[in-house]
């Protein structure tokens, strides 16, 4: 993780624990992460207070609002660390591999020229599986959660409009290919005794 200057972090998303795991990883590397967080999290008064106090960026999914992108661009211009879950939600693939991503990560990277650091997590899906039903009965303590950063990707800076979806998809897929490679590496090294 670059020690200073603006950085975009692209993460996979397996569990509701991921922001804590990846956030802790980034804090330990000396960065204060600002996550793009779904607006539904802000409905809970306590969580809203925590998220606002930590400077997280609310995203109204599916609205097409530019406020989250503007806030992320402003944070990057100020030299901050902005964290994006390119898939936009928890992974739905049965094997927990990353899904096809939305193109927001490419828009931010190309608009700013800021390097993208892929950060993969593995094991959180075994500690806290997807779904509220699972949360109540399946929290499994004592299992390892692994987090790994890849090499920063310099994707360049260029003006890309809505009409250039091919370029946006190409850049997005390049980020996700590297993130998928990291996920596969962590999966291959995860202790088999903890896999259910």
N, C-alpha and C positions, 0 to 999 in steps of 0.2 A: 504494500500500500504506500503510495507516495506520501512522504512525511509532511509536505506542505503544498499549497496551490490547489486549484480546483481539481476535483476528481469525480467522475461518475462511476458508481458501483452497480453492476448488474448481478442480481442474485436469483437462484432458483428458489422455489417455494414449496416445501413439503408439509409443513405443519404450522400451527399458530405460534409455536415456539421460535420459529426462524428469525423474526425481527430481534428477539432477545439474544439469540446465539450470534447472529451476524453483527448486530449492534455492539455486543461485548467484544467481539473480534476486532472491530474497527476502533473502538475506544482503546483497547490494549495496544493497537498499532499507533496510537497518538492522534486519531481523528475523531471528531464529533459528528456522527452521522445525522443527516436529515432525510428521513424516509418519506417517500410519497405514499401516504396511507389512505385507505378507503374511508370515505366520509362516514360510513356506518359505525366506525369505531368511535366517532365523536358524539354519538347519541348517548353514551353512558357518561354521566356527569364526572365521575372520578377519572375515567380514562381520558375524557376530553381535556380535563385540567392537566393531566400528565403529558398528553401529546402536545398541547399548546405550549406548556412550559418547556418542553424539550425542543420546540421549534420545528415540529414535524409539519409536513405539507399535506393538507386534506385534498383528496381527489374524489369528485362526484363521478363515479364510473358511468360511462355511457352517455354523459351529458354533452360532451364535446366542448366543455368550458375551457377557456384558455388560462384561467387563473392558476392552476397547478403548474403548467408549463412555464408561465411567467415567473412564478415564485421560484421554480427550480433554476431558471435562467439567471435570476437575480442572485440566488445563493451561489451558483457557480461563478458568476462575475465577481462575487465577494471572496472567492477562493475557498469555498466550502466543499464538503463531501456530501454529495446527493446520492441516495440509494433508491434504485428502481427495481421492481419485480416485473421484468418485461412480459411475463405471461399474464400479468394482471390479476391473477388469482392463484389459489392453491393448485398444484399440479393434479390433473385428473387421470393421468396415465397410470394404469395398474402397476407398471414396473417402476414408477416414480421418476422416469426420465423426463426432462423438460419438454413441454409442449411447444407448439409454434407460438412465437411471441407477437405481441402487438408492436407497432413501429415507433412508439414514443422514445425508446432509448436511442434509436437512430436519429430522430429529429433533434434531440438534445445534443447528441454527440456532433452531428454535422453543423448545427447552428453555432456551436461554441468552439469546436476544435479540441475540446477537452478529451483526454484519454479515458477509455472505459476499462475498469478493472473488473473482471468476472470474479465473483466470490461464491463458491459452491458450499452447500451444507449437505450432510448425509447423516442419518441416524435419528433426526428429530421426529421422523414419521413413526419410529418405533417407541419413542418416549410418549408422544402425544399424537395419536392417529387423527386423521381428518374426521371432522364431524362432531357436533355437540354431544350426540349420544355417546360417542367414544370417549369424549373428554370426561364424562361423569363416571365411567366405569373402567377405563383402560389406561389411565396415566401409569406409566411404567418407569419407576426410578431406577437408577444405577446403570442405565445403558449409556454408552458413549455417544456423543454427538461430535462429529468431525466437521471442521470448517477449513477451507483452503482458498487462497487467492491465486489467481493466475497472473500472467504477465500483462501489464497495461497495454491495451490495444490503441494504437494511434490511427484513427480512422479519417483524419484530416478534417478540414473545415471547408464547407462549400454551401452555397445556397441551394436548397432543394425544396421545391414546391410540392403541393398536393398532387400535381400532375405526374411527378416523377416517382411513382410508387415502386417501380422496378428497382431503383437505386436504394430507396428506403428499405425495401425487403432484403436486398443484397446485404446491406450493412447490418440490419437486424439479425439476419441468419448467420453472419460472420461472428457476431457477439454470442449468439446462442450455440454455435458450433463449439466455441471455446468453453463456454459454460458446461455444455454437455460432456466435453472431454474431461473436465475437472470432476464432474459428478461421477462419471464412470470410473475414474481413478479412485475416488473415495469409496465407491461401492465395492471395488475389487479388494480394497484393503480393510474393509469393515469386518470386525470379528464375527465369524459365522455363528457363534453361539448366541449372539444377540438378535439374529434375524429370525422373525417369526413367519 
